[in-house]
Amino acid sequence: MDGSIITAEDLKAEVKAYNYKALTGGDDAIAVRAIEKATLWAQAKVMAASGSFEADTPINREIVLKRALYELYSYGENEAVAADKKDDALEILRAVYGNAVDAAGYQAAGGGVSQTSLPASSVVKGRISREPRHEDDIHRQV
């Protein structure tokens, strides 16, 4: 992703060299993909909460860095450490942007985020029967 707010070098600085090599197999492209995923995640969360995402602020950079570490450890199937990094990113995100980052993303009337979801379907009255339906029944209900 062009214009990423952190780099593979930033991730290398956050973990021991042997861990980085074990997690990426020495391939920086894996770290770059983790950064891309983390950046998109942070943008989506921040934009849902505040409406805009400024990548160059130190706090947003830290959120992306923590989430990229989560992505990297998750890729390496180290779920215990990954969960810790995920929690770190969410903790910073919530501290700065509030609990709105956890919302479904539907806009409430006042411009805030509502956690009320939209209905998925409508209810159609009918009978419940273990008997197979007959062609005549289908035409009567329509």
N, C-alpha and C positions, 0 to 999 in steps of 0.2 A: 504494500500500500504506500503510495507516494505521500510524503508529508507526515509520516508517523511521528508521534510525539516522543516515542522512545525507540531505541534501537536494540539489536542483538547484543551490542556491547554493554548496554545498560543492564540487560538481563544477566550477562556474564558477571557483571560487577555485584550482582545480588546473590549469587550462589557460588559455592566452591567449584573450582575448575573441573574436578572429577565428577561432580553431580551434573554440571552442564553437559559434559561429554556423554555421560550415561543417559541423560534425558533427550539429547538431540542426536546422539551418534556422531557428534562432531559436525553436523549439518546445520549451518546457521539458517537455512530456509525454514526449518522447523520452528526456530525461535521467531522468525519473521512472521510466520503464519499465526503463532500464538499471540503476537503483538497485534496483528490485524483483527483477530477475533476479539481480543480484549478491547481494542479501540471501538469496534462496532458495538459491543456490549455496553461500554461506558457511554457512548453517544446516545444510544437508545434509552438507557436509564435516566441520564441527565436531561435529555430533551423531554422525556415524559414528565419529569418533575418540574423543570424550569423553563422549558421551551427553547433553550439554546445551549450549545456546547462549545466552550472555548478551549481548544486543545492545548494551548500554550500556557494555561495557568498551572502553577506548581501543584495545586491540589488535584486537578484533573490528570496531570501527568502521573502523580502518585497512585491514583485510582487505577489508571491503565496499567501501570507497572505491576501492582499487586494482582490485578486480574490476569495479566500476561503470565505471571509466575504460576497462577492457578492453572491456566491453560497448558503450560509447559509440564507441570507435575502431573496433571491429568493425562496428558499425552503419554507420559512415561509410566502411567498406571501406578503412581504413588498416591493413592487416594487420600491417605491420612494427611500428608503434607498439603496436597491440593485443596482439601477442605479447609485447612487452616488459612491458606492464601486467599481462598474465596471469601471466607469470613472477614479477613482483613480488608479486602476491597469493599465489601458491603458495609462494614462498620464506618469506614471513612465516607463512603457515599451517603449513608444515612445521616451522619453527623453534619455534613455540609448541606445536603439537599432535602433532608427530612424523610419521613416514611412514605412520601409520595412515590419514591423510586420503587416501592414494592407493589404499587397499584397496577391494575390491568391496563391502564392507559386510556380509558374512556374519559372524555372531558365532561365535567359537571357544568351546570349553568353558570356558576360564578367563575369559570376559568380554571378551577382546581381539578384535580384528578379524582374521579369517582371509582370505587371498586365494584360498582354494580355492573353486572354483565348483562348483555342483551339476551332476550329469549332465543333459544335455539330452534324451537318449533312451536306449533300450536297443538291444542288438544282436540281430538276428534272423538265424539261419542260413538260408541259401537258396542256390540255385544262380545263377550268373551265366551268362546265355545271350544270344546275339544273336537267337535265334529268338523269335517272338511266343509269349506264353503261351496255353495252351489252357484252356478252361473246366474240363476234367477236372483239370488241374494245380492250379488254384486251389482246388478242393474238397478235394483230397488234402492240401494244406498246412494247411488250417484245422482 
